[in-house]
Amino acid sequence: GASATGNALADTGVASAVADAIDVIAAVREMENMPHVPSPLGRSNNYPRSVARRVGLTPERVLVEVVGGQSPQSLVTDHAETIARGGAECVLVVGAEATSTARHFADRDDRPDFSEEIDGQLDDRGPHFEDFIDMTMVRHRLTSMPVAYALAENARRNRLGVSVDDHRRAMGRLFAPFTEVAAANPFAASPVIRSADELATVTDANRVIAQPYPRLVVARDLVNVGSAIILTSAANATKMGVPRENWVFLHGHTDLREHALLARADLGTSPAAAIATSGALEMAGVGVADLATIDLYSCFPIPVFNVCDALGFDVDTPIGLTVTGGLPFFGGPGHNYSSHAIVETVERLRRQPDAFGLVVANGGIMSKTSVGVYSTTPTTWTPRSDRALQARIDDTAPLPVAEFFTGSATLDTYTVDHGKRGPIGVVVATTHDDHTRVAALTSDDALLELLETGDPFGVELTIEATEGANSARLA
């Protein structure tokens, strides 16, 4: 984080003046600053002020954002608006992860100690997992992101009526161009070009994580990367002497929330992500065809497919759907991925004056979407218009969800978790009596075989509430 901040200050061309002007540091929440997540090398009690100390900044206010991959773009939008209203002069948005280093040294006697205690103001906004995780999800393994996203992925496959093999090939075709971008990115965790067949074919080296996901299409969490973004007004940039060719403006922006995963009428889509993306483009006054760069959040294929399906993006578009290589190949630095997408978008747009770039950031299980549309073309600040867009989502009634249930139900979607405790089947079904959603786990041999090898959509299940979770078997 400190290194990235130093680079960002140098990039302004007037590092000292900008450093003196930074009055707010907004930090993306580090993975080590999460409940129940180990920090084997220790951590700072005040990450943004740890960065400030190393770079010589003296901000009046610092904060750590809530969890979720939406947070980098959301922080940019929030603080751009704060600056426009006169509530801050210059803001640093910073984030970093060293999960690769932490994993490497975790059990070694010579591991470094990154613990740090720093006094000073800190607005810790808290994780707020409750924004997209509840006890029903906890009981049924849906705190595992591969498991939760696989439910959505399979629901989309069912809607499209394609086979498991055809869907795997589609995932491979989607992500093969991402690997080419990653291979050209010096900061990528996996800079290797891979074919669609290689990504789609299950092997010992590309094992299934959760049906239908082979390892290579899942976000890669072992990274050592940081990013920093500096925000200020055009007037202040002029006063500080920041060269005009370095300026990039936020033309369109949205932040929307989706219904809880199990309550969505169609488990294979997130209308909020589509509405947020189209809303930001409309605010910017541009269409899909006007974009020179695109980065769609790609922790798994389904968030990319979701936006492409709704807005008509071509998965083979020559400009590509990522500027970094995406989370499986560039890497998935906790909640901070989209900071890197924003930074790369800025770099590319500086080389293409007056062009437009799109960044779609995703948090939770397609639960929160934050979108930015960028260009070097000057523009005045457009205030938020999220309330009307959010009402379109909120006006669609969520389905009722039962934490515990005993009775008959019809299978809507499924996955098989091949984690250390697997294989365990995870199903989502709709009850017969009152059309309520229910999640259940299964170790039933007959049902597991169907989940692994067949198309179980619409089969009848018998579900029984047990002490810890619902259990499912074939009716």
C-alpha positions in Angstrom: 0.0 0.0 0.0 2.8 2.4 0.9 4.7 1.6 -2.2 1.7 2.0 -4.4 0.9 5.3 -2.7 4.5 6.5 -3.4 4.1 5.6 -7.1 0.7 7.4 -7.3 2.2 10.5 -5.8 5.1 10.4 -8.2 2.6 9.9 -11.1 1.0 13.3 -10.4 4.2 15.0 -11.3 3.9 17.2 -8.1 4.3 14.6 -5.4 5.1 17.0 -2.5 2.2 19.4 -3.2 -0.3 16.5 -3.5 1.0 14.7 -0.4 0.5 17.9 1.6 -3.1 18.2 0.3 -4.3 14.7 1.1 -6.7 15.1 4.0 -8.6 11.8 3.8 -7.3 8.2 3.3 -10.0 5.6 2.5 -8.7 2.1 2.7 -10.2 -1.1 1.2 -10.6 -3.6 4.1 -7.6 -6.0 4.2 -8.4 -9.7 4.4 -6.3 -9.9 7.6 -8.8 -7.4 9.1 -11.7 -9.7 8.9 -13.4 -11.8 11.7 -12.3 -15.5 11.7 -9.6 -14.8 9.1 -6.1 -15.7 10.5 -3.3 -13.1 10.3 -0.3 -15.3 10.9 2.2 -12.5 10.4 0.2 -9.9 12.5 -1.5 -6.8 11.2 -1.8 -3.1 11.8 -4.5 -1.8 14.1 -4.9 1.2 11.8 -3.9 0.3 8.2 -4.5 3.7 6.6 -2.3 5.4 9.2 0.3 2.8 8.7 0.4 3.7 5.0 0.4 7.4 5.9 3.4 7.0 8.3 5.5 5.3 5.7 4.8 7.9 3.0 4.8 11.0 5.2 1.1 11.9 4.9 -0.8 13.6 7.7 -4.5 13.1 6.9 -7.2 14.6 9.0 -9.5 11.6 8.6 -8.9 7.9 7.7 -11.4 5.0 7.3 -11.6 1.3 6.5 -14.4 0.3 4.3 -16.9 -2.6 4.6 -16.2 -5.9 3.0 -16.9 -6.6 -0.7 -15.3 -6.3 -4.1 -17.6 -3.3 -4.8 -15.7 -1.2 -2.3 -12.9 0.3 -4.5 -15.3 1.8 -7.0 -17.7 2.7 -4.2 -15.0 4.5 -2.3 -14.0 6.4 -5.4 -17.6 7.5 -6.1 -18.3 8.4 -2.4 -15.2 10.6 -2.1 -15.6 12.2 -5.5 -19.0 13.3 -4.3 -17.5 14.5 -1.0 -14.9 16.5 -2.9 -17.6 18.0 -5.1 -19.5 19.1 -2.1 -16.5 20.7 -0.5 -16.1 18.1 2.2 -12.5 17.1 1.4 -9.6 18.6 -0.7 -7.7 15.5 -1.8 -8.4 11.8 -1.0 -6.2 8.7 -1.3 -8.0 5.4 -1.9 -5.6 2.6 -1.0 -5.6 -1.1 -0.7 -3.1 -4.0 -0.6 -2.9 -7.7 0.0 0.1 -9.9 0.8 -1.7 -13.3 1.0 1.0 -15.1 -0.8 3.7 -13.9 1.7 1.4 -14.7 4.6 0.8 -18.3 3.3 4.5 -18.8 2.6 5.6 -17.8 6.1 2.6 -18.9 8.1 4.1 -22.0 9.7 7.8 -21.0 9.6 9.9 -20.1 12.6 11.5 -17.2 10.7 8.2 -15.5 9.8 8.3 -11.7 9.9 6.1 -9.8 12.3 3.9 -7.3 10.6 2.1 -6.2 13.8 1.8 -2.5 14.3 0.0 -0.3 16.8 -0.7 3.3 15.7 -2.6 5.9 17.6 -5.0 8.3 15.8 -8.5 8.6 14.5 -9.9 5.7 12.5 -13.4 5.3 11.2 -13.7 1.5 11.0 -17.0 0.9 9.2 -17.1 -2.8 10.2 -17.3 -5.8 7.9 -21.1 -5.8 7.5 -21.2 -9.5 6.4 -24.9 -9.3 7.3 -25.4 -7.3 4.1 -25.3 -10.5 2.1 -24.8 -13.5 4.5 -27.3 -14.8 7.0 -27.6 -17.9 9.2 -29.3 -19.9 6.5 -26.3 -19.5 4.3 -23.9 -20.2 7.1 -25.6 -23.4 7.9 -25.5 -24.6 4.3 -21.9 -23.8 3.3 -22.8 -20.7 1.4 -20.1 -18.6 3.0 -17.8 -20.4 0.6 -17.8 -18.2 -2.5 -17.2 -21.0 -5.0 -20.2 -22.9 -3.6 -22.5 -19.9 -3.6 -21.5 -18.7 -7.0 -21.8 -22.3 -8.4 -25.4 -22.3 -7.4 -25.9 -19.1 -9.5 -23.8 -20.6 -12.4 -25.9 -23.8 -12.5 -29.1 -21.8 -12.4 -28.1 -19.8 -15.4 -27.1 -23.0 -17.2 -30.5 -24.5 -16.5 -32.2 -21.3 -17.9 -30.2 -21.6 -21.1 -30.8 -25.3 -21.4 -27.1 -26.2 -22.0 -25.2 -29.3 -20.9 -22.5 -29.4 -18.3 -19.8 -30.0 -20.9 -21.1 -27.2 -23.2 -21.2 -24.8 -20.2 -17.7 -25.7 -19.2 -16.6 -24.9 -22.8 -18.4 -21.6 -22.6 -16.6 -20.7 -19.4 -13.3 -21.6 -21.1 -14.1 -19.5 -24.1 -15.1 -16.6 -21.9 -11.8 -16.6 -19.9 -9.3 -17.7 -22.5 -8.9 -14.0 -23.7 -8.4 -13.0 -20.1 -5.3 -15.2 -19.8 -3.8 -13.3 -22.8 -4.2 -10.0 -21.0 -2.8 -11.4 -17.8 0.2 -12.8 -19.7 1.1 -9.3 -20.9 0.6 -7.8 -17.4 3.8 -7.6 -15.3 1.8 -7.6 -12.1 -0.3 -10.7 -12.9 -0.1 -13.7 -10.5 -0.6 -16.2 -13.3 0.9 -14.7 -16.6 0.2 -17.8 -18.7 -1.8 -17.9 -21.9 -4.3 -20.8 -21.7 -6.7 -22.1 -24.3 -10.4 -22.5 -23.8 -10.0 -26.2 -23.8 -7.3 -26.1 -21.2 -9.5 -24.0 -18.9 -12.5 -26.2 -19.4 -11.0 -29.7 -19.2 -11.0 -31.3 -15.7 -7.6 -32.8 -14.9 -5.6 -33.5 -11.7 -4.1 -30.0 -12.1 -7.5 -28.5 -12.9 -9.6 -30.2 -10.4 -13.2 -29.4 -9.7 -13.6 -26.9 -6.8 -17.4 -26.8 -6.8 -19.5 -28.0 -9.7 -19.2 -26.8 -12.4 -16.0 -24.9 -11.6 -12.5 -26.3 -12.4 -9.8 -24.6 -10.4 -8.5 -22.4 -13.3 -11.8 -20.4 -13.7 -11.9 -19.5 -9.9 -10.3 -16.3 -8.5 -6.7 -16.8 -7.5 -6.1 -15.5 -3.9 -2.4 -15.9 -3.5 -1.1 -12.4 -4.5 1.2 -9.7 -3.3 -0.1 -6.5 -4.8 -1.2 -3.0 -3.8 -2.9 0.0 -5.5 -3.5 3.7 -4.8 -5.8 6.2 -6.4 -5.7 9.9 -5.8 -8.9 12.0 -6.1 -9.2 15.8 -6.2 -11.1 18.5 -8.0 -10.0 20.0 -11.3 -9.6 23.4 -9.6 -7.3 21.9 -7.0 -5.4 19.8 -9.5 -4.7 23.1 -11.4 -3.6 24.9 -8.2 -1.2 22.1 -7.3 0.2 21.9 -10.8 -0.8 18.4 -11.8 -0.3 18.1 -15.6 -3.5 18.2 -17.5 -2.6 15.1 -19.5 -2.8 13.1 -16.2 -6.4 14.0 -15.4 -9.2 11.4 -15.8 -12.8 12.2 -14.8 -15.6 10.0 -13.4 -18.5 10.5 -15.9 -20.9 7.9 -14.7 -21.4 6.1 -11.4 -23.9 3.8 -9.6 -24.0 1.7 -6.4 -26.9 -0.8 -6.1 -27.8 -3.8 -3.9 -29.4 -7.0 -5.0 -31.9 -9.2 -3.1 -30.3 -11.9 -0.9 -29.1 -14.9 -3.0 -31.7 -17.4 -1.9 -34.6 -14.9 -2.2 -33.9 -14.1 -5.9 -36.7 -15.2 -8.3 -34.0 -16.3 -10.8 -30.9 -17.6 -8.9 -28.9 -17.3 -12.1 -29.0 -13.5 -12.5 -28.5 -10.2 -10.7 -30.7 -7.5 -12.2 -29.0 -5.0 -9.9 -25.7 -5.5 -11.7 -27.3 -5.0 -15.1 -29.3 -1.9 -13.9 -26.2 -0.4 -12.3 -24.1 -0.9 -15.4 -26.7 0.6 -17.8 -27.4 3.4 -15.3 -23.8 4.4 -15.1 -23.4 4.4 -18.9 -26.6 6.4 -19.3 -25.3 9.0 -16.8 -22.1 9.2 -18.8 -24.1 9.6 -22.0 -22.4 6.7 -23.8 -23.4 3.2 -24.9 -21.6 -0.1 -25.1 -20.4 0.6 -28.6 -18.7 3.8 -27.3 -16.4 2.0 -24.9 -12.7 1.7 -25.5 -12.0 -0.4 -22.4 -14.1 -2.7 -20.2 -13.3 -4.5 -17.0 -16.1 -6.8 -15.6 -15.5 -8.3 -12.2 -14.5 -11.9 -12.8 -14.2 -13.8 -9.6 -16.1 -16.5 -11.4 -17.7 -16.6 -14.9 -21.2 -15.9 -13.8 -20.7 -12.2 -12.9 -19.2 -11.6 -16.3 -21.9 -13.6 -18.1 -24.6 -11.8 -16.1 -23.6 -8.3 -17.4 -22.9 -9.6 -20.9 -26.3 -11.3 -21.1 -28.1 -8.1 -20.0 -26.3 -5.5 -21.9 -25.4 -7.4 -25.1 -21.6 -7.4 -24.5 -19.9 -9.8 -27.0 -17.7 -12.2 -25.1 -15.4 -12.1 -28.1 -15.3 -8.3 -28.3 -11.9 -7.1 -29.7 -11.4 -4.6 -26.8 -11.8 -7.4 -24.3 -13.7 -7.7 -21.0 -10.8 -7.1 -18.7 -7.9 -4.7 -18.6 -5.9 -6.6 -16.0 -6.4 -10.3 -16.8 -9.2 -10.8 -14.3 -9.3 -12.4 -10.8 -8.4 -16.0 -11.8 -5.2 -14.8 -13.7 -4.2 -11.3 -12.7 -5.2 -12.3 -9.1 -7.9 -11.7 -6.6 -6.5 -9.5 -3.9 -9.3 -9.8 -1.4 -11.8 -6.9 -1.8 -9.3 -4.7 -3.7 -9.3 -6.1 -7.2 -11.3 -3.3 -8.9 -8.7 -0.7 -7.6 -6.3 -2.4 -10.0 -8.9 -2.3 -12.8 -9.5 1.4 -12.2 -5.7 2.2 -12.2 -5.2 0.2 -15.5 -8.3 1.9 -17.0 -6.8 5.3 -16.1 -3.5 4.4 -17.7 -5.1 3.2 -20.9 -7.4 6.2 -21.2 -4.5 8.6 -20.9 -3.2 7.0 -24.1 -6.6 7.3 -25.7 -7.8 10.9 -25.0 -11.6 11.4 -25.0 -12.2 7.6 -25.0 -14.4 6.0 -22.4 -13.7 3.1 -20.0 -16.1 1.0 -17.9 -15.3 -0.7 -14.6 -17.9 -3.0 -13.0 -17.1 -3.9 -9.4 -18.9 -6.7 -7.6 -19.3 -7.7 -3.9 -20.9 -10.5 -2.0 -22.6 -13.0 -4.3 -23.5 -10.5 -7.0 -25.0 -8.7 -4.0 -23.5 -5.2 -4.4 -22.5 -3.6 -7.7 -20.5 -0.4 -8.0 -19.9 0.9 -11.5 -17.6 3.7 -12.9 -17.4 5.2 -16.4 -14.1 7.1 -16.9 -12.7 9.5 -19.6 -10.1 12.2 -20.0 -12.9 14.4 -21.4 -13.6 17.1 -18.7 -17.0 17.0 -17.1 -18.8 18.5 -14.1 -19.8 16.3 -11.2 -23.1 14.5 -11.6 -24.8 13.8 -8.3 -25.9 10.3 -7.4 -29.1 9.0 -8.9 -29.1 5.6 -7.3 -32.3 5.9 -5.4 -34.6 5.6 -8.4 -32.5 2.7 -9.8 -32.5 0.9 -6.4 -36.3 1.3 -6.3 -36.6 -0.8 -9.5 -34.9 -3.7 -7.7 -36.7 -3.2 -4.4 -40.1 -3.2 -6.1 -39.5 -6.8 -7.2 -40.6 -8.9 -4.2 -38.1 -11.3 -2.9 -39.1 -14.9 -2.3 -39.6 -16.1 1.3 -36.7 -18.2 2.6 -37.0 -20.9 5.3 -34.0 -21.5 7.5 -35.3 -24.9 8.5 -37.8 -27.1 6.6 -39.2 -30.6 6.6 -41.2 -31.8 3.6 -41.2 -32.0 -0.2 -39.6 -29.6 -2.6 -38.4 -29.2 -6.2 -34.8 -28.7 -6.9 -34.0 -25.3 -8.5 -30.2 -25.4 -8.5 -27.2 -27.2 -7.0 -23.5 -27.7 -6.6 -21.2 -30.3 -5.1 -18.5 -28.9 -2.8 -15.2 -30.7 -3.4 -13.5 -29.0 -0.5 -11.6 -30.7 2.3 -14.8 -31.9 3.9 -16.4 -32.9 0.5 -17.9 -34.1 -1.6 -21.0 -32.6 -0.1 -24.0 -31.7 -2.2 -25.6 -28.3 -1.7 -29.1 -27.8 -3.2 -31.6 -25.0 -3.3 -35.2 -26.0 -3.8 -38.8 -24.5 -3.7 -41.3 -26.0 -1.3 -44.5 -27.5 -2.6 -46.9 -26.1 0.0 -46.1 -22.4 0.1 -43.4 -21.8 -2.6 -40.7 -21.0 -0.1 -37.0 -21.3 -0.9 -35.0 -23.7 1.2 -31.3 -24.7 1.1 -30.1 -28.2 2.1 -27.0 -30.4 2.2 -26.8 -33.9 1.0 -24.5 -36.9 1.4 -27.2 -39.2 -0.1 -25.4 -41.5 -2.7 -28.2 -41.5 -5.2 -28.7 -37.7 -5.1 -24.9 -37.0 -5.1 -24.5 -39.2 -8.2 -27.2 -37.3 -10.0 -25.7 -34.0 -9.0 -22.3 -35.0 -10.2 -23.3 -36.6 -13.5 -26.7 -35.5 -14.5 -29.1 -32.6 -14.9 -31.1 -32.7 -11.6 -33.1 -29.6 -12.2 -36.8 -30.1 -11.3 -36.3 -33.4 -9.5 -38.4 -34.0 -6.4 -36.6 -34.0 -3.0 -37.4 -34.9 0.5 -36.0 -32.4 2.9 -35.6 -32.9 6.6 -34.6 -30.3 9.2 -31.8 -31.5 11.4 -30.1 -29.8 14.3 -27.5 -28.0 12.3 -28.9 -27.8 8.7 -31.5 -29.1 6.3 -30.7 -32.5 4.8 -31.9 -33.6 1.3 -32.4 -36.9 -0.5 -34.3 -38.0 -3.6 -38.0 -38.4 -3.0 
